[in-house]
Amino acid sequence: MKKLPFIFLLLTALCYGFVSCVDSDEDTWNEYKEWRETNESWLAEKAQKKNTDGSDFYKKISPAWDRSSYVYIHYFNDTTLTRGNLSPMYTSTVDVKYIGRFYDGTAFDSSYLNTSPADSIFRTKLSGVISGWAIALNDMHVGDSCEVLIPYQWAYGSSKYGDIKPYSALQFNIKLVDIPGYEIQP
């Protein structure tokens, strides 16, 4: 009988916590409505961009591990020249150079300010980055340079991260420089 008040109190706290999370998500959704819609419109417009020959400027990439996720990618280099180079796996450590921008072109992050482990290099495990980066880098080979458009769902979602607002679609220029931690699967 002594446990009944404790169980009731615990259930009440859990319900309150759940309702608070739902309200918080809905509040964020409503608070950032204009920002979200602007980002979604920008991404849809960019995805429709065509080359002069009428072909798609961006290629939509969906990984084998989650066909519902995707990014748009445009390579700056001739990928036939890098196709034989190493391509990272999800467990690989990669060296990249990058600059990240919002839909309006404002830069929010860049590896070009780094001096370690080498000039302008950002070293990370593929498993330690946002999903959109993992999708893009998994498609790349050492030496490739590209522009990647990442929908907010595969960036930071409904969360604020530093200067990045919730529901931000992100644009990155990325160069895969090396794979110093290439792991071979058995």
C-alpha positions, 0 to 999 in steps of 0.5 A, spaced: 500 500 500 505 504 501 508 503 494 501 506 491 502 513 492 509 513 489 507 509 483 502 515 482 507 520 483 511 517 478 506 516 473 504 523 473 511 526 472 512 521 466 505 524 463 507 531 465 514 530 462 511 527 455 506 532 455 511 538 456 515 534 450 510 534 445 508 542 447 515 544 446 515 540 439 509 543 437 511 550 440 518 550 436 514 548 429 509 554 430 515 559 432 519 557 426 514 556 421 516 562 416 523 560 417 521 552 416 517 554 410 523 559 407 528 553 407 523 548 404 521 552 398 529 554 397 531 547 397 525 545 393 527 550 388 534 548 388 532 541 387 529 543 380 535 546 377 537 544 371 544 544 367 544 547 360 543 541 357 536 540 361 539 534 365 538 535 373 544 539 376 543 536 383 543 528 384 538 525 389 542 520 393 539 515 398 543 511 402 542 503 402 541 503 410 535 508 409 532 509 403 527 515 406 533 519 407 536 523 402 541 529 400 542 533 393 549 533 391 553 536 385 560 534 383 565 540 381 570 535 379 569 529 373 568 523 378 570 518 372 577 520 374 576 519 382 572 513 381 577 508 383 579 512 389 577 510 396 570 511 398 569 511 406 565 507 410 560 509 415 566 507 420 571 510 417 575 517 419 575 522 414 579 528 412 575 534 409 575 541 407 568 544 407 564 551 408 557 550 411 552 556 409 544 557 410 539 558 404 541 565 404 548 564 403 551 566 410 556 562 412 556 558 419 562 554 419 568 552 415 574 548 416 578 553 413 579 556 420 582 550 422 590 548 423 590 541 426 590 536 424 593 540 418 591 546 414 584 547 413 582 540 415 577 537 419 578 530 421 572 526 423 569 519 423 563 518 418 559 516 424 560 522 428 557 527 423 549 529 421 546 524 417 546 528 411 554 528 411 554 521 412 550 520 406 554 525 401 561 522 404 559 515 403 557 517 395 564 520 394 571 518 393 578 521 395 579 527 391 571 529 390 569 536 391 561 537 391 556 542 393 551 538 398 544 540 400 541 537 406 534 537 408 533 539 415 531 532 417 538 530 416 541 536 418 539 538 425 532 537 425 527 541 430 533 542 434 537 549 435 545 547 434 549 553 435 547 559 430 543 553 426 536 554 427 531 549 428 528 546 421 534 549 417 536 546 410 544 546 409 548 547 404 555 545 404 561 545 399 565 539 401 572 536 398 574 529 401 581 530 402 583 523 405 581 517 409 586 516 414 582 511 418 580 507 412 577 500 415 576 494 411 570 490 412 571 482 413 
